[in-house]
Amino acid sequence: MSMKERMDKGELYLPTDEDILKEQMKKLERLYEFNMTRPSEMEKRQQMLKEMFAEIGEGCYIEPPFHANFGGAHVHFGKKVYANFNLTMVDDTHIYVGDCTMFGPNVTVATAGHPILPELREKAYQYNMPVHIGKNCWLGAGVIVLPGITIGDNTVVGAGSVVTKDLPSNVVAVGNPCHVLREISEHDREYYFKNRKIDYSAL
């Protein structure tokens, strides 16, 4: 099995492999070009994202700068995904994001890990585990998602949280390590922020 094949199978591999580095450099060059686009070049950005990503649905928006180890080549976005400034996708293997999910500024989604054993780290070994984020989620500013995590549909992850374990659907989760605070409930149909009521007639 080649080093490239080991990347997507959760096996230990060397990211310094010549073939991997050659492919990665091409992706990073394209990512650099995306980040250098002007705010007025919206159509150009959309076209570039279609070329850069493994999959990207209609209506997605990523605010530069965007950071990704493989330039988004292992990132799968559904429709209408929104990402604020400084989204980092450590996409050494696949990251899946459902429709209508939102990322606040400075969110990091990581697939890459390094062995605890010092002798293996010394030799630069790495492993990758895919991340799955459901549809209609909201990850607040500064959230960090670790390798191998699954986050269910509709879940809100509070700002600054570090997600170390899977999260179910339809919950609000916060903290480091991130834990479920409560389920999304009827209260959320009435209030959108603290004591602020939703005026459905104005929506």
N, C-alpha and C positions, 0 to 999 in steps of 0.2 A: 504494500500500500504506500503510495507516494505521500509526501508531506501535505500536499494540497488536498488529497483525499481525506487525510486524517483531520483536517481543519473542521469539517462539518460532521464529524462522527463522535465528537467528544473525547477523542484520543489525544494523548500527549504528542506534540509536534514542535518543530522548530520554525518560528515565524521568520527567521533569517534565511530560510531556504531561498535560493536564487530565483527559482520560478515564481514563488510567491511574491517576492520583493519586486520583480519585474512587472507583474500584473498590478500590484498595489500602487506602484508609482504612476502608472497610466491613469488609474482611478483618481489619485490625489491631484494630478495635474488638472483633470476636469473639474474636480471640486474647487480648486483654486480659482478657476475661471468663473464658476458659478458665484463664488463669494465676491468676485470683483465686478459683478454686474451692477448697473445703475438702478436706482429705485423705479425709474420709468420703464425699465426693460422687462415688464411683467411677462409678456409672451415668450421672450427669450428664456427667461427663468423656467417657465412651465415646460418648454420643449427640452431644456437641458435636464430637468428632473426626470422626464420620461426616459431619457437616455441613460442617466446615472443609476436609477433605482432598479431593483429586481422587479418591482411592481409598484405602480402609483396610480390611484384612482383619480377621477375627475374632481376638480374643485379643491385640491390640496394647496396649502400655502406654507412655505417655509421662509421665515425671515432670516436673511444672512446676518452674521456669519453662521454657517452650518458646519459641523465637524463630524467626520466619520472616517474610521480607519481604512475602509475600502470605498469611500466616496458614495455610500448608499447602495453599493452593488449587491449587498445582502439584506437590504431593507425592503419590506413589503408593506405599503400603505394602502388602506382602503380609500373610500371617497371622503372628501371634505375634512381631511386631517389638517389641523392647524398647529404650527410650531413657532413659538416666539424666539427671540434672540438666543444664540449660543446653544441650540440643541446639539448634544453630542451623542452620536450613535456609534458605539464601539462595535462595529458590525463585522467582526472577524468571522462570525457565522450569522445565521438568519435571525432577523427581528421582524415580528409580525404585529401590525397595528390595525385595529378595526376602524370602520367608518366613524367619522365625526368625533374622533378623539382629539383632545387639545393638550398641548405641552406648554407650560409656562416657561419663562426665561431660565436659562442655565440648568435645564434638565439633562441628566446623563443616563443613558440606557446602555449597560455594558454586557457583552457576551463573553469577554475574555477573562480567564482566570489563570493563576500561577500556582504551582504546587507549594504546599507548605514546606516540604523537604528542601533545605537550603542547597543541597548538592544538585538537585534538578533545576532550581532557579539559577544557580551559577552557570549552568549550561544553556540557559535561556529557553527552557521548555515552557510550553503554554498549552492550555486546553480551552475549548469554547463550548458554551451551552446556549441554545437558542432562548429567546425571550418572546413571550406572547402577551400582548396587551389587547384587551377586548374593545368592543365598539362603544362609543359615546362616553369614554372615560375622560377625566380631567386630572392631569398631573401638575400640581402647583409648582411655583418657582423653586428651583434648587433641589428637586427630587432626584434621588439616585436609585436606579433599579439594577440589582445585581444579576449575574449570569444564571440562566435556568429558570427565571421567575415567570409565573403566569398571573396576570391580573384580569379578573372577570369583567363582564360588561357593566357599564354605567357607574363604575366605581370612581370615587374621588379620593385622590391621595394628597394630603395636606402639604403645604410648602415646607421644604427642608427635610422631608422624610427620607429614610433609607430603607428601601424595601428588600428585606433579606429572606422573606418567606412568601409563598403564594397568597394572593388576596382573592376572596370570593367576589361574585357579582353584587351590585346594588348596596354597597357599603361606603361609609366615610372612614378612611384609615389615616392615621397620623403617627409621627414619632420616629425615633431611632433607638432600637429597631422599630419599624413600622408595625402597627397593630390596629385591629378593627376598633374604631371608636363607637360606631353605631350603624344601624341599618338606615338606608334612605327610606323615609316614611311619609305619612300624610302631612306632617308638619312642614315638609319641604314643598308641598303643593300650595301652602299658604304663605310661607315666608321665604324670601330669596337671600336675605342677609340680616342676621340678628332680628330686630323687631320690624324690619321693612317688609310690608306685605306685597304680594304680587297683585298688581292691578291688571287682571286679565282683559278688561275692556280696552286697555291702552296698547295691548300687544297685537 
